[in-house]
Amino acid sequence: MNKQNKIIVGISIGDLNGIGSEVILKTFQDQRMLEFCTPVIFASVKLVSFFKRKYELDVNLHGIDNIKNVLHKKINVLNVWKEPVSINFGKEEKEIGAYAVKSLKAAVLALKENKIDVLVTAPINKSNVQSESFNFPGHTDYLAEELKGESLMLMISEGLRVGLLTDHVAVKDITKQITKETIEKKINTIHHSLIQDFGIEKPKIAVLGINPHIGDNGLIGDEDDKILIPTLDDLRKNGKMVFGPYAADSFFGSGNYKNFDAIVASYHDQGLIPFKTLAFGSGVNYTAGLNKIRTSPDHGTAFDVAGKNTANPESFKEAVFNAISIFKKRKEFHEISKNPLQTNRRKVLSKKKQ
């Protein structure tokens, strides 16, 4: 199928009443994108054709019923359903959520069966996708159940990577979930991902405190002193370059984040507010720690601008770029791991030539 050795990018279409379809098609309107990857949208060619007309885009769609019929240099649309769907831009509808789940499940199955190389997911609405057969807070939790490994939300942008000890957790429950085991597992996952997926040989990881001012010696909570600091000490003893904890309020504003390969925040808003402030519109959500690669734009369904032809595709385009880059880095890492002696020999010969 992949005769030209192009990376096949599977795409789940997300909430049909949101901006997912718009940013997907606008991304691949640039013909240069089709030179180094082959997109497969999991949806319905009739529906995607409707979006093409709606946004007046000059794109070349190729409808298929079997992924074996993928064509390179085309925007392939795999028919997951064929019945007509009524679109009401900006509306939260249960029926539309069900189609988002259909697309996601079909794409994840293709990913598991190696029929696509990477998965890029358009935004879903976390409320209208809930059902008896899909009861997950979001993509990350569903992928964690379907794929192998320890999933972790890692927000990435140029020169900035932010991971979380806890993600979609109510504020009142955060400290209950931050245990020694959780900290070690999350930091180990990020450490391995930085080496395997980003080609960083000796990653430097900064960790933000749980409480304001790292608890001020127990005056504002004792979780930092009792749990976080001793765990980081143990990780350092095991050879990991882990720094902190740092007071979160001044860490990003001071520019200190630039000194590290990744930053670990204790909870969702502690990490994502500064990340989206610094990288909004170009950031990418990467599910690290799994045996397969999935990325997503850093924005949601954007119901307020859906259907108005004003959505910016930059974050979705970056999600595609990053998925491809990580796929290549991981492939290179596995090849080196299989034959380290041959790799070292190449390095020696390369230095001699210089």
Order of alpha helices (4+ residues) and beta strands (2+ residues): beta-alpha-alpha-beta-alpha-beta-beta-alpha-beta-alpha-beta-beta-alpha-alpha-beta-alpha-beta-alpha-beta-alpha-beta-beta-alpha-alpha
